[in-house]
Amino acid sequence: QTLVRVALSFDAARLDRALLAARLQEMGALPEGNPTLRGAGYGVLYSLGATRERVVAEALDAYLQGDDDEALRAGPFLDGLFLSARNIFLGSTRLLRVVNAVLGRLDWARFKRILPDLRRAFTQFIPTEIDQIGQRVSETVGLDAPPPRDLPVPPALAALAAESDRDVAAVLDAWG
């Protein structure tokens, strides 16, 4: 982050943004590289306008679709990405959708295995940002949409409502 600030701030030093971006792209292209550094590199590249959300999403997807050891590298990748460019996730509907879709495709055992690292990565966000992300995810998957009125009430819900109605009636009868 300091290197990027220097490269962007001090024209007198004649630092070459293109050279910085090229070296970060080389680093990102090494799948065996440190996932935290790769994520941070992608975040800086995104901030410089030198990469697109699709490329970042593909790098994340490669971790999650690999073997179990590779999937464990997804959390550190997101750690680095969010450390260097939280705005990529806050502002990118595409990346949010891709992350949600990729996580939704994982089998339960793998999801449970990588969950602690994913949770740690999201600690980069403050509570209001987490709320914003949650709202965007719920909109993306349609949880905020009201259920259609013409669908029948599910039997389990109807039974629960009937039981609650009986309990309320019993309490009211006891009052009367």
N, C-alpha and C positions, 0 to 999 in steps of 0.2 A: 504494500500500500504506500509506503514511503517512497519507493522507487517511482511509482506511478505519479504521486504528487509532484515529485521533482521533475519528472519528464514532462508533465503538463504545465508546470508553473514557471519554470525558469528558461525562457527563450535564450537568455544570455549564455547558458551552458551549452546551447546548440545540441540538445539531446534529441535523438532521432526516434520519434514515435513509431515510425514504421519498423525500425529495428526492434524496438521493444515488443511490438505486436508479433513480429515474426518469431522472436525467441519464445514468447508465450505460446504461440501456436505450435511450435516444435515441442514444447513441454507438454501441452495438452494432447498431442498426438501419440504420446508414449503410454499405452494402456497399462504397462507394468509400473509406471511412475507412482509416486506418492499421491494417493487420491485427494488428500487435503490440498496439496499444492496444485494439483490439476484443477480442482474445483475453483480455487482462488484465481488461477490463471484464466479460466473461462470467465469468471466474474469480471476480471480486469479487461479482458478482450471485449466483453459485452459493453462495459462502461466506455471503452474507447471507440465503440461502433465497429469493431473489427471481427465480430462474430454475431451469429443470429441465435435466437432462442432454440430453433430446431437443432442446431449443432450441439448446444448445451444439453438439450433433452436427449439427443442420441447418445451422448457420452454417459449420462445417467442411466439410460435404458440398457446400455451395454453392461454396466455393473449389475443391474437388477436381473437381467436375463442370463447372466453367466452362472457358473456353479455356485454352491453355497458360500465358499470362501470369497468369491468375487462379489457376491451380493452384499457381503458384510462391508465392502468398501464404499457402498453407496452413501452411508451416513457420513463418513469423513469427507467424501466428495461434496456433499451438500454443506457440510461445515465450512469448507473452504469457499464455496460459492457464496454462501450467505455472509461470510466474514468480509468478502471483498465487494459484494454487490447484492445487498438485500433487495434493492429495488428491482432486480431482475424477476424475482418471484412475486413481489408486491404489485408490479406493474404489468406482468406478462400473463395474460389469460391463457395463452398457448402453453406455456411451461406448467402452469398450474394444472391444466387439463391433462397434459402428458404425465406429470407426476401422479396425479390421481388415477389415471387409466393404468399406468404401469403397476402401481401399488395394488390396484383392484384385481389385476391378473395374477398376482403372486398367490401361491398356495399358502394355506394357513400356517404350516410349519415354518416356511421360509419367512413369512411376514413376522411371526413372533420372534424369530431369531434376529432380524435386523431392526425391529421396533425400538430397542433402547438407543441405538445409534441415530435413528431418524428423529426420535424425540429430542436427543441432545442437540442435533443440528437446528431444530426449530426453536431452541432456547435463545437463538440469536435475535429473535423478534420480541418486541415488547407486547404486553397484553392486548393493547388496542390493535396492534397489527395482527396478532393471532386471531382476534375476533373478526377482523376484516377478511383474513384468509378463510376462516371458517364459514363466513357468510358467502364468500365467493364459491367455495366448494359446494355448499348446500344448494346454491343457485345452479351450479354446473350440473349437479346430479339430480336436480328437480325436487329436492326435499322441501323447498319453500312453496312449491305450487300446491294449492289446495286440492284435495282429492275430488274427482268428478262426483257431482251430486247424484247421478243416476245409477251409480254402482250400489249393489246391495251391501248391507253391513255384514262384515265377516262374522261367521257364527261364534267364534271365540269372543269377539268384542260384544256381540249381542248378549251372550251368556253372562259376561262380566257386568254389563250394564243392568241386566235383570237382577243379578245378585245385589248390586249396589242399590238398586231401587228398593228391593225388599229390606235391606239393612236400614236405609233412610226411613222407610215407612215404619219399621219397628221402633226406631228412635222417636219419631214423631208421635206414634201411638202411646209410647211410654210417657211423653210429655203431657198428652191430652188427658 
